[in-house]
Amino acid sequence: MGEIPSGEPAAELWMGAHHRGAAQLERAGETLSLGAAIAIDPQGELGGAAARRFGGCLPYLMKVLAAAEPLSLQAHPSSAQAEVGFAREELAGVPIDAPDRSFRDANHKPELICALTPFAALCGFADAEDSIPRLRGLGQPELQPVIDHLVASPDADGVAAALQYLLTLDRGPAEQLVTAVVAATTEADVPAGIEAWVQRLAGKYPGDPGVAVALLMNLVTLAPGQALFLGAGNLHAYLDGVGIEIMASSDNVLRGGLTQKHIAIDDLLEVVDCSPFDVPIQTAVGPVHTFEAPIDEFALTRVVPEQTIARPLHSGEIVLSLHGTTEIKAPSARPPQERVELGPGQVVWVPASHGHYRLTTDEHAVAFIASVPAGS
């Protein structure tokens, strides 16, 4: 953003209408939230079809995510699971803002992350047939119960049993297991990169069984311009890097470890998908690229430097400019032409009522566009 660092952590830059951090619009010398603007004129701001489909609410949240340290081991529920979990906690009288609340709304939370820098993550489970020799190679008796579960059922059931065993260990045995794993990974023949992350995770979260869970998962590194879509139930932990994240507008995060926040083991085990995950990395190609996301709530488009595109509007869109200058020109009754120049880290909301707009990136700028997919 070109600002002088404050010395304090700056982990996320939110762009959306989520009630916990709604973006503010500046119009005619006044400031109002994006959510309020959409509520006043859902059809003009969000677009008629999108407003009807999503009850007049912006269905996504866009972020710049900066992970200087590993983030929590977590998964998100499906729509059906979110509805059940939310109703259960409402019936139990758990306050919506309680720190130990798991389901803060009845929505699902699929997400897509696009790397701006090299971006490391743990994402989904490796095939049990690959995990068994990995664990055996560590030569630690503390891991034998995990191996036994995988050998007995070298499929999703076995992984689920192994995951439950690890996450429900008492503190003493968990600390012994993590200590043994850390010692073993200094010399054992484990996949490149895993041993370093086991060491780093254990250093930040000593005794956390999530350190051992990492050995069952895929370690992924995205290059800038690569992206990964994560659906319901995918167990993941973002480890390091900066990226653009877009997700359905939900706050349902079920954590299993590697965090000081609320951990909800039972809720997590209900929603997690333990099937082997063949990591579907997407790579942006061409000057304008829209990443694949098989959901109705959002689409993310990347535009490289020195491009001019004509963009039809079927919904309101958020445009973020990085590195250089992005120009937006849109038709408007007052004045006849509306023009905005975005510097690095600046954002504009383009209402659906404009009908279309033109976007131009200079020789340095990369622009990201968040929108509701056509047909939603």
C-alpha positions as CSV (number, residue, x, y, z in Angstrom):
1,M,0.0,0.0,0.0
2,G,3.1,2.3,0.1
3,E,2.6,3.1,3.8
4,I,5.3,3.2,6.4
5,P,5.2,0.0,8.5
6,S,3.7,0.8,12.0
7,G,5.6,-2.0,13.7
8,E,2.4,-3.8,14.5
9,P,1.1,-6.9,12.7
10,A,-1.0,-6.3,9.6
11,A,-2.4,-9.7,8.8
12,E,-5.4,-9.0,6.6
13,L,-6.9,-6.2,4.5
14,W,-10.7,-6.8,4.1
15,M,-12.7,-5.7,1.1
16,G,-16.4,-6.5,1.4
17,A,-19.6,-5.9,3.4
18,H,-19.0,-8.3,6.3
19,H,-20.3,-6.8,9.5
20,R,-17.0,-7.4,11.3
21,G,-15.1,-5.2,8.9
22,A,-17.2,-3.6,6.2
23,A,-15.5,-1.5,3.5
24,Q,-16.3,2.2,3.5
25,L,-17.4,4.1,0.4
26,E,-16.7,7.8,-0.3
27,R,-19.5,9.4,-2.3
28,A,-20.2,13.1,-2.8
29,G,-18.1,14.0,0.2
30,E,-19.9,11.5,2.5
31,T,-18.8,8.1,3.8
32,L,-21.0,5.0,4.2
33,S,-20.4,1.3,4.4
34,L,-20.6,-0.9,1.4
35,G,-23.2,-3.0,3.2
36,A,-25.4,0.1,3.8
37,A,-25.1,1.2,0.2
38,I,-26.2,-2.2,-1.0
39,A,-29.1,-2.2,1.5
40,I,-30.3,1.2,0.2
41,D,-30.2,0.1,-3.5
42,P,-29.7,-3.6,-3.9
43,Q,-30.5,-3.7,-7.6
44,G,-28.4,-0.7,-8.5
45,E,-25.4,-1.6,-6.4
46,L,-25.3,-5.4,-6.4
47,G,-27.4,-6.1,-9.5
48,G,-30.9,-7.5,-9.8
49,A,-30.1,-11.2,-10.2
50,A,-27.4,-11.2,-7.6
51,A,-29.6,-9.2,-5.2
52,R,-32.4,-11.7,-5.6
53,R,-30.2,-14.7,-5.3
54,F,-28.4,-13.6,-2.1
55,G,-31.1,-11.6,-0.3
56,G,-29.7,-8.2,-1.1
57,C,-26.3,-9.0,0.6
58,L,-22.8,-9.1,-0.9
59,P,-22.1,-12.9,-0.9
60,Y,-18.3,-12.8,-0.7
61,L,-15.4,-11.3,1.2
62,M,-12.1,-10.5,-0.5
63,K,-8.9,-10.1,1.5
64,V,-5.2,-9.5,1.1
65,L,-3.8,-12.2,3.5
66,A,-0.3,-11.9,4.9
67,A,0.9,-15.0,6.8
68,A,4.2,-14.2,8.3
69,E,3.6,-17.1,10.8
70,P,1.6,-20.3,10.4
71,L,-2.1,-19.9,10.8
72,S,-4.4,-22.4,12.5
73,L,-5.3,-25.9,11.3
74,Q,-8.9,-25.5,10.2
75,A,-11.8,-26.6,8.0
76,H,-15.1,-25.0,7.1
77,P,-18.6,-26.6,7.0
78,S,-20.9,-27.2,4.1
79,S,-24.1,-25.2,3.9
80,A,-26.1,-28.1,5.4
81,Q,-23.6,-28.6,8.2
82,A,-23.5,-24.8,8.9
83,E,-27.3,-24.7,9.2
84,V,-27.3,-27.6,11.7
85,G,-24.4,-26.3,13.7
86,F,-25.7,-22.7,13.8
87,A,-29.2,-23.9,14.9
88,R,-27.7,-26.1,17.6
89,E,-25.6,-23.3,19.2
90,E,-28.6,-20.8,18.9
91,L,-30.8,-23.3,20.7
92,A,-28.1,-23.8,23.4
93,G,-28.0,-20.0,23.9
94,V,-24.3,-19.5,23.1
95,P,-23.8,-15.8,22.4
96,I,-23.0,-15.1,18.8
97,D,-19.8,-13.3,19.8
98,A,-18.7,-15.8,22.4
99,P,-15.0,-16.8,21.9
100,D,-16.0,-20.5,22.2
101,R,-18.7,-20.3,19.6
102,S,-18.0,-22.5,16.5
103,F,-20.9,-21.5,14.1
104,R,-21.4,-17.8,13.8
105,D,-23.8,-18.0,10.9
106,A,-25.7,-20.6,8.8
107,N,-23.5,-20.2,5.7
108,H,-20.8,-22.3,4.1
109,K,-17.3,-20.8,3.5
110,P,-15.6,-22.1,0.4
111,E,-12.5,-20.1,-0.4
112,L,-9.8,-19.5,-3.1
113,I,-6.3,-18.3,-2.4
114,C,-4.1,-16.7,-5.2
115,A,-0.5,-16.2,-4.4
116,L,1.2,-12.8,-4.6
117,T,4.5,-14.2,-3.3
118,P,5.6,-17.8,-2.9
119,F,2.9,-19.2,-0.6
120,A,3.1,-22.3,1.5
121,A,0.2,-24.2,2.9
122,L,-0.8,-27.6,4.3
123,C,-3.9,-28.6,2.3
124,G,-5.9,-31.8,2.5
125,F,-4.7,-35.3,3.2
126,A,-2.2,-37.3,1.3
127,D,-3.1,-40.9,0.3
128,A,-2.8,-43.2,3.3
129,E,-0.5,-45.5,1.2
130,D,2.0,-42.6,1.0
131,S,1.6,-41.6,4.6
132,I,2.3,-45.1,6.0
133,P,5.9,-45.3,4.8
134,R,6.5,-41.7,5.7
135,L,5.5,-42.3,9.3
136,R,7.3,-45.7,9.5
137,G,10.4,-43.9,8.3
138,L,10.4,-41.8,11.4
139,G,10.9,-44.9,13.6
140,Q,9.0,-43.6,16.6
141,P,6.9,-46.0,18.6
142,E,4.6,-43.0,19.6
143,L,3.4,-43.0,16.1
144,Q,2.5,-46.7,15.9
145,P,-1.2,-46.2,16.8
146,V,-1.5,-43.7,13.9
147,I,0.2,-46.2,11.6
148,D,-2.1,-49.0,12.8
149,H,-5.2,-47.0,11.9
150,L,-3.9,-46.3,8.4
151,V,-2.9,-49.9,7.9
152,A,-6.3,-51.2,9.1
153,S,-8.1,-48.9,6.7
154,P,-5.9,-47.3,4.0
155,D,-8.6,-45.0,3.0
156,A,-10.6,-42.0,4.3
157,D,-11.9,-44.1,7.3
158,G,-8.3,-44.9,8.4
159,V,-7.2,-41.2,8.0
160,A,-10.3,-40.1,10.0
161,A,-9.4,-42.6,12.8
162,A,-5.8,-41.4,12.8
163,L,-6.8,-37.8,12.9
164,Q,-9.2,-38.3,15.7
165,Y,-6.5,-40.2,17.7
166,L,-4.0,-37.4,17.3
167,L,-6.4,-34.5,18.0
168,T,-7.9,-36.1,21.1
169,L,-4.6,-37.1,22.8
170,D,-4.2,-36.0,26.4
171,R,-1.6,-33.3,26.9
172,G,1.2,-35.5,28.3
173,P,1.1,-38.1,25.5
174,A,0.7,-35.4,22.9
175,E,3.8,-33.6,24.1
176,Q,5.8,-36.9,24.1
177,L,4.6,-37.7,20.5
178,V,5.5,-34.2,19.2
179,T,8.9,-34.3,20.9
180,A,9.6,-37.6,19.3
181,V,8.5,-36.5,15.9
182,V,10.6,-33.3,16.0
183,A,13.7,-35.3,17.0
184,A,13.0,-37.8,14.2
185,T,12.5,-35.3,11.4
186,T,16.0,-33.9,11.9
187,E,17.4,-37.0,10.2
188,A,14.6,-39.1,8.8
189,D,13.8,-39.5,5.1
190,V,10.6,-37.4,4.9
191,P,9.4,-35.4,1.9
192,A,11.3,-32.3,1.2
193,G,10.0,-29.4,3.2
194,I,7.9,-31.3,5.7
195,E,10.7,-31.7,8.2
196,A,11.4,-27.9,8.2
197,W,7.7,-27.2,8.8
198,V,7.5,-29.7,11.6
199,Q,10.3,-28.0,13.3
200,R,8.9,-24.6,12.8
201,L,5.3,-25.6,13.9
202,A,6.6,-27.3,17.0
203,G,8.7,-24.3,17.9
204,K,5.6,-22.1,17.8
205,Y,3.1,-24.6,19.2
206,P,5.1,-27.0,21.4
207,G,3.2,-30.1,22.3
208,D,0.4,-29.4,19.8
209,P,-0.7,-32.6,18.1
210,G,-1.4,-30.6,15.0
211,V,2.4,-30.8,14.4
212,A,2.0,-34.6,13.9
213,V,-1.2,-34.1,11.8
214,A,1.0,-32.2,9.3
215,L,2.7,-35.5,8.4
216,L,-0.6,-36.8,7.1
217,M,-1.2,-33.7,4.8
218,N,-0.1,-32.3,1.5
219,L,2.5,-29.6,1.7
220,V,1.8,-27.1,-1.2
221,T,3.8,-24.1,-2.4
222,L,2.1,-21.7,-4.8
223,A,4.1,-19.5,-7.1
224,P,2.8,-15.9,-7.7
225,G,-0.2,-16.2,-10.0
226,Q,-1.1,-19.7,-8.9
227,A,-4.3,-20.4,-7.0
228,L,-6.0,-23.1,-5.0
229,F,-9.7,-23.5,-4.4
230,L,-10.8,-25.1,-1.1
231,G,-14.2,-26.6,-0.6
232,A,-16.1,-27.6,2.5
233,G,-14.4,-30.0,4.8
234,N,-10.8,-29.4,3.5
235,L,-8.4,-29.4,6.4
236,H,-5.8,-26.8,5.8
237,A,-3.3,-24.4,7.4
238,Y,-1.7,-21.4,5.6
239,L,1.9,-21.4,6.6
240,D,3.7,-18.5,4.9
241,G,3.3,-15.9,2.2
242,V,1.0,-13.2,0.9
243,G,-2.0,-13.8,-1.3
244,I,-5.4,-12.6,-2.4
245,E,-8.1,-14.6,-0.7
246,I,-11.8,-14.6,-1.6
247,M,-14.5,-16.6,0.2
248,A,-18.2,-16.8,0.8
249,S,-19.2,-14.2,3.4
250,S,-19.1,-16.4,6.5
251,D,-17.2,-16.6,9.8
252,N,-17.5,-20.3,10.4
253,V,-14.0,-21.5,11.2
254,L,-13.6,-24.9,12.9
255,R,-10.1,-25.1,14.3
256,G,-8.2,-28.3,15.4
257,G,-4.9,-26.9,16.5
258,L,-1.9,-24.7,15.8
259,T,-3.6,-21.7,17.4
260,Q,-4.4,-19.9,20.6
261,K,-8.0,-19.4,19.5
262,H,-11.0,-21.6,20.3
263,I,-10.4,-25.3,19.2
264,A,-13.5,-27.3,18.4
265,I,-12.3,-30.9,17.9
266,D,-15.8,-32.5,17.9
267,D,-17.2,-29.9,15.4
268,L,-14.1,-30.2,13.2
269,L,-14.3,-34.0,13.1
270,E,-17.9,-33.8,12.0
271,V,-17.2,-31.7,8.9
272,V,-13.6,-32.7,7.9
273,D,-13.2,-34.6,4.6
274,C,-10.5,-37.2,5.1
275,S,-10.4,-38.4,1.5
276,P,-7.1,-38.1,-0.4
277,F,-6.8,-34.6,-1.9
278,D,-5.1,-34.3,-5.2
279,V,-4.2,-30.7,-4.9
280,P,-5.7,-28.9,-7.9
281,I,-3.3,-25.9,-8.4
282,Q,-4.5,-23.4,-10.9
283,T,-2.0,-21.2,-12.9
284,A,-3.1,-17.9,-14.3
285,V,-2.6,-17.8,-18.1
286,G,-3.0,-14.9,-20.5
287,P,-3.5,-11.2,-19.7
288,V,-6.9,-11.7,-18.1
289,H,-7.6,-14.9,-16.1
290,T,-10.6,-15.9,-14.1
291,F,-9.9,-18.8,-11.6
292,E,-12.2,-21.8,-11.4
293,A,-14.4,-21.9,-8.4
294,P,-17.4,-24.2,-8.6
295,I,-19.7,-22.1,-6.4
296,D,-22.3,-19.4,-6.9
297,E,-20.9,-16.7,-4.5
298,F,-17.7,-15.4,-6.1
299,A,-15.3,-15.3,-9.0
300,L,-11.8,-13.9,-8.9
301,T,-10.1,-12.4,-12.0
302,R,-6.5,-11.4,-12.4
303,V,-5.4,-8.7,-14.9
304,V,-1.7,-8.3,-15.7
305,P,0.2,-5.0,-16.5
306,E,-0.4,-3.0,-19.6
307,Q,-3.9,-4.2,-20.4
308,T,-7.1,-2.4,-21.3
309,I,-10.3,-4.4,-21.1
310,A,-14.0,-3.7,-21.5
311,R,-15.8,-5.2,-18.6
312,P,-19.6,-5.8,-18.8
313,L,-21.4,-5.7,-15.4
314,H,-24.0,-8.2,-14.3
315,S,-23.2,-7.5,-10.7
316,G,-21.3,-4.9,-8.7
317,E,-17.5,-5.6,-8.6
318,I,-14.6,-4.8,-6.3
319,V,-11.3,-3.9,-8.1
320,L,-8.0,-3.9,-6.3
321,S,-4.8,-2.5,-7.8
322,L,-1.3,-3.7,-6.8
323,H,2.1,-2.3,-7.6
324,G,1.2,0.3,-10.2
325,T,-1.8,2.4,-11.3
326,T,-5.1,1.0,-12.5
327,E,-7.6,3.3,-14.2
328,I,-11.3,2.7,-14.1
329,K,-13.7,4.5,-16.5
330,A,-17.5,3.9,-16.2
331,P,-20.5,5.7,-17.7
332,S,-22.5,7.9,-15.3
333,A,-25.3,10.4,-15.6
334,R,-23.5,12.8,-13.2
335,P,-20.9,13.5,-14.6
336,P,-21.1,12.0,-18.1
337,Q,-17.9,10.0,-17.5
338,E,-16.7,8.7,-14.1
339,R,-13.0,8.1,-13.9
340,V,-10.9,6.7,-11.0
341,E,-7.2,6.1,-10.7
342,L,-6.1,3.5,-8.2
343,G,-2.7,3.5,-6.7
344,P,-1.0,0.5,-5.1
345,G,-3.3,-1.1,-2.5
346,Q,-6.3,1.0,-3.4
347,V,-9.7,-0.4,-4.1
348,V,-12.9,0.7,-5.9
349,W,-16.5,-0.6,-5.9
350,V,-18.1,-0.4,-9.3
351,P,-21.9,-0.5,-9.0
352,A,-23.9,-2.8,-11.3
353,S,-25.9,0.2,-12.4
354,H,-23.0,1.4,-14.6
355,G,-23.7,-1.5,-16.9
356,H,-20.0,-1.7,-18.0
357,Y,-16.6,-0.1,-17.4
358,R,-13.1,0.0,-18.9
359,L,-10.1,-1.1,-16.9
360,T,-6.5,-0.1,-17.8
361,T,-3.4,-1.3,-16.0
362,D,-0.1,0.6,-16.4
363,E,3.3,-1.1,-16.9
364,H,3.5,-2.1,-13.2
365,A,-0.1,-2.7,-12.0
366,V,-1.7,-6.1,-11.4
367,A,-5.5,-5.8,-10.8
368,F,-7.8,-8.3,-9.1
369,I,-11.5,-8.2,-9.7
370,A,-14.0,-9.8,-7.3
371,S,-17.5,-10.4,-8.7
372,V,-20.6,-12.6,-8.5
373,P,-20.4,-15.2,-11.3
374,A,-22.7,-14.7,-14.3
375,G,-25.9,-16.8,-13.8
376,S,-25.8,-16.8,-10.0
